[in-house]
Every structure is written in C-alpha cells, then in structure tokens.
Amino acid sequence: MKNFLKNVLLCSIGSLPLLSFGQKKEQETNHLRPVIHFTPQKNWMNDPNGLLFYQGKYHLYFQYNPFGNQWGHMSWGHATSSDLLHWTEHPVAIPEDTTMIFSGSLVHDKHNTSGFSTSPEGSLVAIYTAHIDNKKQSQYIAYSNDGGMSFSKYAKNPVIDLGKKDFRDPNVFWHDGSAQWVMTVVLPLEYKVLFYGSKNLKDWSLLSEFANQGDKRKPWECPSLTELPVEGSNTSKWVLMLSSNGSNEGYTGMQYFVGDFDGKNFTNLNAPEQALYVDYGKDVYAGIPYNGLPKEQSTLVAWMTNLNYTGDNPTFPWRGQMTIPRKLSLKNTSSGLRLVQAPTISSDFLEKKDSFEKENFNIKNTIELSGGTLFADNAYLIEAEIEVKSANKVGFKIAQEADSLNNKNNKFETKVYYDTKKKSLILDRLKSSVKHHAQFPSIEEANYELKDGILKLQILVDRMSVEVFANDGLTTITDLIFPSEKAKTLSIFTENGKSKVRKLKIWNLKDKSK
C-alpha cells in the first residue's frame, strides 16, 4: 500500500491529473446540466463538506479545484440555499495554501467554547484534514465570524496529529448527553473509526475506536455519526456511516451501522460481519448529514459519482454534482432497523402544467409516455404504484433514443424495473451514455420483497442522473447517465406478461435558474 495515493482516487485524494494549462478546450455540455441538483458553475467538485443549517440557510461546502475541471488544488468551495434546491454559489471559503484543504465538517459554536467568537452569536468552526505534501494528514481547525463566508486558520494547528499518511475526514457534532464536542475520523487502511471528545474544539482526547466490521473490501473514509428517529415510535438510535473507495474492483459506495452511542463508545446492534448499504447504485459517495437540524429533520447530501471513472465523466465546464438532499430516518423491519431515505422535493419544484397522471390501467409490452414538451428535457419525478401480476419484468425506460423512427432497438436507454424471478429492483445503464470509462456500463441490483405484489417507486431523473427510491425509501439505487441530446423518450414496459398500474404521476422539474 506504499503507493496507495498514486494508484487510487480517494474521497479526499486522488490520482487524476492536475490542471494542464495547455489542454484543449472542451465543448460545453449544457444539456447535461442538472435542473435541481447542485453543480458548481465551473471546475471540479467532489465531497460535500461542512454541511450546516445556520440562521435560516443551508450551507454547503465542498471539495473544489478553483483552477480546472480535474482533481487538484483542493479547497473548500461554498454555496448556500434556503430550500436545498435553489443554490447561490460564493467565492472559495477556505483556499489551498501550504496544504490542500481536504474533507471535514462545520459547527456553530454558539456558546463560544473555542473562544474564537467576536459577537454574541458565536462563531462557525470548520474542522478539516490538512493534506501535507502527500506525506501526512492531520486535523486542523479554522473559524469564521462573518457567517461562513471566510475563515481564519487556528494559529496552533494541528489539533490532532498522529504523524500518519492516511488519517482523515473529521466529522464533529455537539453531544448533549456528555456535554462535549464529538469527532469521528478514520484511519482508512486500518478500517478504524476513532472517536475523540473536546470541550473547546482545540484540545481533543481519544474516547474509543470502532474497527473491522461490516464491509472491509476497500479503505474506510468520510465517517459520520447521527442520531435518527425510529418511525412509529418515540425512540431513536445512532447511525454510523462510512464510505469505501475502489480502484479497479470491489465495493465503492456507502455503508452504515445502527447502534447506541453513550458519549464514548458506539455499539453496533448487528453482527460485526453484517454489511448494510446506504445505496445500491454506483454513484453515492462521501455523504454526510447536516449539522444544525433536529434529528427529525436529519438530511444527507452525497457526492454523486464513482471514483473509478469520475475523471472521465463527459461534462464541461464543471465536473461533479451532489445527490438530491435526502431526509433520513430508521424503520423497524423483519430484518431489524433499517435506514429510510426520502428525496427533498417540494411541490413548488414540480410543473403542474407539464405533468402526466393516470390510475388503474393495464400494461403489456411498452407504452410511450412522453410527447411534445412532456418529459422532453430528461428532468422529471415519477411516482408509481404497480400490481406486478403475471409480468416477469415491469418498469420504466428512461432517456431513450432509437436508431431510427421505426427501430425498436434503442441506441440509448436506461431501464429501471422489477424482476419477479430475482425478486430484485434493477437499474440497467448498459446503454445509458454517449461517452464513458470502460467500467461505467453496469447493472445494479437490490433485493426487494414486494408486499401484496405491489411495486412502489419514486424515480428522480435529472438529465445526467437517476435516483430510485423504492419500498417507501427502504431501498435506493443511484446512478449517473450521460444520454445524447436526442435521447428524450420515456416509456413504461412489461416483459412476458401484464401488470396493472394503480397510480402513476409524473411531473417535469422546474428549472431552478428560472
């Protein structure tokens, strides 16, 4: 693993080439720019950092290269929103200096435990990994007294230094039960989460370790610990989330553990070897929840891409987008407590005049749903409830383009469907993209036992991405797609039998820029 940083693009580090100032100008890909998902106006973006709800605004910081469309010069970019869908991008908040500014978190130190505040409102304190000459990673802090627009580095950084090359991604929150700040941070190659405690954000003591459980195929990164409500009860449990990176094979994505936290130790309620996954697609990574929200409103944002191919994603002048913000909770199931995710979309962002709604109709083979301006922009929300009946497969074909008007063999398409033989939800993107890395074409699969033979789906399509929320949010699959400008057809289909659609609603998404 000596050459690990040279061989693998991590959630905070990478092997993608730095900006080449002599590189050929790429063609802009405006037809792929998402309608409601956050993307920077230009240049490279990866992990969400410093997610904080403060004074009525959602702050989104993110790993950012101010100088180009490839990984490099890591700094903290910054955007704010009042609704998690309309974003205002601001100047770089924490620029690269003698170190690159890697992933971390942000807290509102409202009681001025750090002593940094110059006003009664308290200060905002960022906790991040400083990446030093590709040789060492340490935990630094910086503070802001102007509402998070600019930051000053703490003069006595680092606040935690183990002298290690791989030690990163601090996530900090205030724990009422133990009256202290708690940090989760990882030793990636050792599959360890370290828990630290502090009274002032400057002086940290090791509380405990959580190690070698769940999925250990790839190094651990980007930890977070969050208290979530259990639906239908007055109780809550703690959820520890981790991301795992991959180079050429193995698992890449996010896993989670459900347990108890007493201010010192996190105790996993499941068997150590059991792995639970946040998403079954290829493109959810480095997600963290917002600080500053009550647990009933806990909201996750993740980077939507995969480390194996993200440097080849055909977008310009930007590269990188975030997932739709997802409200989190836990639900009791026959298998135990499981994570539930719900996309954050209000009706204000759905076009009522450009919508499709129909109930109680049978479907056999394929029915085209698009036409005219209806769903012609590959930006829409599908909500469906389907009795599967005799069909072997039933679902949707998204962003289709046929070779010719009468050719049923589509040149481009993304399929989302239920397979009754496999008892699985499938996302097939073998023919989704105009250009991609060799590892991009894929078929994702998630086990999904239907209740009373009913398939329940929410599918959010936003030009270059598909997010599937099934079974009331218990099962999610998220993938990027890169269709051609002509791939604009939407269909519902069955194979080898018929199904009955109980309810189907589809809305165009309102363009956030209008």
ABEGO torsion letter per residue (X at the ends): XAAAAAABBBAABBABBBBBAABBBBBBBAAABBAABBBBABEBBBBBBGBBBBGGBBBBBBBBBAABABBEGBBBBBBBBAAGABBBBBBBABBBBABBBBBBBBBBBAAGAAGABABAAEBBBBBBBBBBGGABBBBBBBBBAAGGABBBBBAAOBABBAGBABBBGBBBBBBAAAGBBBBBBBBAAAGBBBBBBBAAGABBBBABBBBGBEBAABBBBGBBBBBBBBBGBABBBBBBBBBBBBAABEBBEBBBBBBBBAGABBBBABBAABBBBABABAABBGBBBBBGBBAAABBBBBBBBBAAAAAABBBOABBEBBBBBBBBBBBBBAAEBBBBBBBBBBAAABBAABBBBBBGBBBBEBBBABEEABGAAGBBBBBBBBBAEABABBEBBBGBBBABAABABBABBBBBBBBAAAGBBBBBAAAABABBBAAABBBBBBBBBBBGGBBBBBBBBBGABBBBBBGGGABBBBBBBBBBAABABBBBBBBGEBBBBABBBBBBBBBAAX
